[in-house]
Amino acid sequence: MKKVFHLNTCDTCRKILGQFSLKDWELREIKKEPITKEELEAMYQHTQSYEALFSKKSTQIKLRELDLKALGEDDYKELLLDHYTFLKRPVFLTDKEIFIGNEKANLQSLKEFFRAE
């Protein structure tokens, strides 16, 4: 399995995806085709945390008046399945590895992964 979960409208996602050859990867535009419960569980198997997959920059947090300090793992799971903006992106998912978001360390690990491929 090789999947990338991203948003076409996100400049950061487009910039990151443009750095790699993704011809044998499944590209999933999460606004048009939201993540499934099974896909979220596959991500969770790598992270052991729904919070690690959760974007704390989502505009939905303010709109829904969410108190992030009060959220537990079950809350993060429900929110991730409920609205695409809660997923930290992009997410590169394989059978053995996961790369989440656009933090510098994550992008460096992703570059090393692609060099080794």
Phi, psi and omega in degrees: 000133175219106181230146173238124177258123187207177173241130178296331184275357183267115180300320180297316177300313181299319179297315181293312180299327181292345181278348189233154173276113186245026185295333178255020178251147173273121179265123181245114176276107192287345176284318180282325183225086184302157179294148180266166177301319181295319178293320178297320178295323178296320177295317181298326179302328179276322188264332187056027181201124174284329180299325179296336180267351190271130177273114180278006177257003182300135177294340180292337181299311180291317180300322181268000181053049181278139173260102185300329180292338183267354184277141174250180182302319179296323178295315178300317180300311180299317181294319178299322179282337185280322186213133186299332184288348179281345179278125174293132187221161357284161174242121174259120185235127173236180178296331187250340186220161175219141177232121189239125171083190187242019177294149185304313182297320179295317180295324177295316178297321179295317178298318178296321178300314181291326176294325182281341185294000000 
